[in-house]
Amino acid sequence: MAMRSAGQAWQAKAACRGPQSAAFFPPVHPERKDERIERETRAKQICAGCVVREECLDYAIKIREPHGIWGGLNEAERKQLLEARAG
């Protein structure tokens, strides 16, 4: 994750910090659909127990983060959430 300001201090408490952080973003090489699903499932499992999940999701939506798992949602799921909120 990027450097954080005082408004993003939640990142220090994120469960995704450390070696497991690779599961949250696609690899630099192409991945098969089953590999993506497995990687995203691992990331979402980590998110499920995270104490700052809501802050993370709010941040990703606020900045319209186009990549990775944030707050337990992937890119498409965050887009659907935004569309539902726009109503």
Stockholm file with secondary structure:
# STOCKHOLM 1.0

chainA/1-87         MAMRSAGQAWQAKAACRGPQSAAFFPPVHPERKDERIERETRAKQICAGCVVREECLDYAIKIREPHGIWGGLNEAERKQLLEARAG
#=GR chainA/1-87 SS CCCCCGGGGGGGGCTTCSGGGGGGSCCSSCCCHHHHHHHHHHHHHHHHTCTTHHHHHHHHHHHTCCSSCBTTBCHHHHHHHHHHHHC
#=GC SS_cons        CCCCCGGGGGGGGCTTCSGGGGGGSCCSSCCCHHHHHHHHHHHHHHHHTCTTHHHHHHHHHHHTCCSSCBTTBCHHHHHHHHHHHHC
//
